């Protein structure tokens, strides 16, 4: 394994734009939920007439679908990702819109399918508003206490934060907005980090995990992780996910 300083310097300068995680290949792994979200979404997109993907990142998941509906729109609020999504999806005729999910710039009943993988916050009233009656919301959400093994290694116990993103609370809010829950599945997936650079990179990529993260501030913890990994002992954490399929009443 390369020296600590070399691994950290490399991770600090590596690209974190878009929503791909290829940089972690060979350095970290994450088990995938059993339902195969990208495949499931592609199947729904192939039969939709008009579809919207919210918080699309760089458009990576939508671009995996071999067939897109006649009208395909995506929204993203982070400007650098908007540019990446336009470059990736523009040639496929996708309308890439820079927009906050709290106020979607589309008319009522615009789409028969709305999707999102890992939305920042699902705004149920807006999702329901832009769906046609009988339209489908298909999404994979981040669940409660996801990656908290790693987050709490740096920040200490966060008992109140562990209660957020509860799938039952989300389905209750969805129903209150006029959606009927057709399916809810949950998964807890193993994550392994093999070198300290992978940890530095993921904390840059997901800055809400450890909001005040800098290498200098957390140098003792990073050195502790590095020593552990050099003994051949990866750092193990767990992500949580839930699949929601809902229809507009």
Beta strands, then each sheet from edge to edge (+ up, - down):
strand 1: 28-30
strand 2: 50-53
strand 3: 71-76
strand 4: 95-98
strand 5: 111-117
strand 6: 131-142
strand 7: 179-193
strand 8: 235-248
sheet 1: 1+ 7- 8+ 6- 5- 2- 3- 4-
end
